[in-house]
């Protein structure tokens, strides 16, 4: 059997297409990475990586070897923890990507509890709203909001994120508080427009319409493409916003924001826990997934259908 450490190093280089990035993610020197890969290639009698000054790519033999190595590493991890109880300490490094706002408002404030429960576990958390490549960027798992369009990924639904209508107290003092959908028009309310790409058509004001959801076009002088900026504009009193309950709860508690039209909430957004391969569900990953599910539970609406897109 090949040395498992060498296999882990090779797999990380293959995933990140870089000796330098692999070394950094594993917390070891680049020289050790190079030595381990060279020795592995000598042992198997084949070139596994094609190296150039600009990139590192798998050879044809390397692709076949990587697929088997990934499965072997997953089996080794399962075997190592086969008789471990749920109370056995988790060890190793866990690399995860989280949506920026979800991390800021909900998960990071609660992360000390998870770290205290697993003091020997090392966490690397990336927060971004782009679609990261789990394999190429070396992530063990990611949390995504909205659709998971890559069918090669393994996605487990965590739940539907409850959405709310909100406005700042200062805005409502100026414009009045809408009680019905018609009030949004008759009282001359404005909204903050959110679009992932500036210049594209804004979403409008979403509301339940029978068994589905419709959108009402409302005026708004400000358009943004960042969730954080969208929330900040709402807090600043620029206009009405529709956002996740998790993000708005602290503002509701402080009185900076007020929930409006509670009977006409926008459609919930589906939250997913995603891994690149079914065998990536190590005990460390499963523990993190369970913690995220429990932490997000107060903000999820299990009775609502998920939205098809962001």
N, C-alpha and C positions, 0 to 999 in steps of 0.2 A: 504493500500500500504506500502511496506517495505521502510524504510529510504534509500533514494538514496545514501547518503554518505556511508552507510554500504554496499550497493550493489557494489558501486565503489571499495571500499576497498577489498571486497571479490573477485571481478572479477580480480583485479590486483594480489592478492595472487594466485589465480587459474592460471593465465597466466604465472606468473613468478616462480611458484612452490616454493615460499619462502616468509616468513613473513618479513625477513630482507630486501630483495631486493624490495619487494612491498613498504615497508615503505620508503626506500630511494628514489624510483622513484616517490612516491606521496609527498615527502617532509614532512613526519609526523613521530612521534615517533613509534617505534615498539610496544610499549605497547598499543597504541591506536588501532593499527591494530589488535592485538590479542583480545582486548576487543570487538571491533566491530564485528569480526567474531564469537566469542563466543555468543554474544547477538543475532546475526542473526540466529545462529543455534538453540538457545533457542526459538526464535520467530517462526521459521518454524517447530520446533519439529523434526529435523533430523540432523544427522552428515553430514556435507557437505565436510569436508576435513579429510583425513587420515594423521596424523602427526607421523613422526618417527624422530629419531635423525639425519637422513641423508637427508630426503626429505619431501616434502608436496605434497600430491596427492589428486585429487578429488575422492570422493566416487561415487558409482553409482548414488545415489540421488544428489550428488554434481554436477555431469556432466549434469544431466537434469536441475537442478536449474541454473547452469551457463549459459546454452544456452538461457533460458528465461530471465535471468538477463541481459545478453548482449543486447538482443533485447529491453528490457525495458529501459535500459540506453540510447540506441541510440534514441529511441522514445522520451525520456525526453529531450535530447539535441535538437532534431528537434523541439519539442514543445516550448522549451525555446527561441529559435531563430526564431520562426515562423513569427513574425511580425517585426523582426529586419531588418533595412535597411542595405544596403551594406556599409553604412558609420558608423554604430554602432561599437564601439570598440570591438575587439576580446579579450576575457579573457581566462585564463586557461593555461595549460601546453601542449606542443606539442612535442612528442618524435619521431625523424625521423632518419633514417640511410641513408647515402649517399655514393656512391663510392668515394674512397679516392681522386683520381686525379680530378674527377669532382668537388668535394668540394673545393679542394685546388685552382684549376685554374679558376673556373667560379662562383660557387655559394657563397662561403664564402666571396670573395672580394665584392660581391654585397649585402650581407646579411644586412648591415646597413640600406639600403633603406627599406627593409621589416620590420625590427625592428622599424624604425622610424614611419612607417605607422601604426604599431600595438604595441604601447609602453606597453600595459598591457598584452601582450602575452609572456609567458615564453617558450623558446626553449631549448630542449636538443638534440644535434646533435651528432650522432655517425658516424664516418668515417671508413669504413672497406671495404675490397674487398671480404670478405666471404659472404655466403648466410645466413643472420641472420634469425632467426625464429620470425616472427612478434608477434605471440601470446605468446610464451614462454618467449620472452625477452621484452614484453610490448611496442612494437613500434606501434605508430599510423599509420605510413606510411613509405615506403622506396622508393628510386629511384634505379632502376636496369638497367644495360646495358647488352644487350644480351637477351637470352631466359628466359622466366619465366616458369619453368617446373612444378611448383606446381599448379595443376588445381583447388585447393580449394581457391586460392587467386584471388582477383579481380584486374586485371591489365589494366590500361588505357595507350595507346601509347602516348608518348609526341612527338615523331618524330624520324627521323633517323639522328644520329650524323655523320656529314661530316668528312671523314678521308682524310689525306693528306700524301704525301711522303716528307720526310725531311732529311736534312743532315746539319752538322755544316759547317760554312764558312771555318774553318781550314781544315776539312776533304776534302772539295771540292778543296781547294787550292793544296792539296797533290795529289788527285786522278783524278781531273777533274770533270766536271759537265755532267752527262748523259742526253742526249736529247731524246733517244729512248730506248725501252726495250732491244734492241740488245746491246746498249752501256753498260748496266749493266754487261754483260758478257765480251764483247771485251775490256773494260777498266779495268777489274779486280776488280770490286767493291765488298765490303764486307758489310754484314748487321749485325745488332744486333739481335740475336735470342731470341724470347719471347715464353715461354711456361708456362702455369699455374703451371705445375708440372715439376720440373727439372728432366731431364733424358728422358722425353717423346719426341716424334718427333716434331721438330720445325715447325712452320707454313709456312715458306718460304716467298717469296715476292709476294704479291697478286696484280693482275691487271685485268682490265675488258677484257673479251674475248667474244665478241658478246653480247648475252643476259644474260650471266652469268659471273662468275669470275674464273680465274685459278691461279695457284701458280707456281712460278719459283724458283727452288732450287738454292740458292746462298751461297757462303762460309761465315763463320763468326766464329771468335774465342771465342766470348763471348755469353753465354746464360744466361738469367735472368728469374725470375718468378714473378717479381714485376713491375707494370706499371711505378711507379715512378723511379725505377732503370733503366728501359728500356729508358725512356726519358732522364735521366741523362747521360746514356752511349752515346746517340745520341749527346747531347750537348757537351760531352767531345771529340767527334770526333772518337769514336771507329768504327762506321759504319753507314750505312743508316738505317732509322727507318720509320715505318708507324704508324701514331698516329692521335688522334682526333684533329680537327682544334681548338677546344676550348683550349686544352692544349698547342698547338704549337703557337698560335697567339702571346703571349707575347714574345716568342723567335724570331719570325719573325720580330716583331716590334723593338726589340733590336739589330737585326742583328746577334745574336748568331747562329740562324738556318736559313736555306734557303729552300724554297719550291722547289722541283724538280719534273719533270714529271707530271705537273699539269693536263694533259689530260689523265693520267692513274692512277686515284686514287683507293685505295682499297675500298671494299664494305662498305657502311655506316653501323653503328651499331644501332640497335633499342634501344631507351630509353623508359623505362616504369615507370609509377607512380603506386605503388602497395599498396593496403590495404588488411587487412585480411578478411574483410566482407563488403558487400555492405553498411551496415548500419554504417560503420566506416567513411563515407564521411561527417563528421561534417562541419560546416561552417569554422572552423579553418583549417581543412585539405583541403577544397576546395580553401581557400585563398592561402595556401602555394602552392598547385598544380598550380594555375593560375600564381603565381609569378615565379615559376620554369620554366613553359612553356615560359613566356615572357623573362626571363633572358637567356634561352638557344636558343631562336629563331634565333639569328644571326649565330649559329653554326649547325643548323639543315638543312637537305636536304629533304624536303617533297616529292620530286619526285622520290627518290631512294627507292628501296625495302630493307626491313630490313634483316640483316644477321641472319642465323638460330642459330649460336652459337658464343661464344666469340672467 
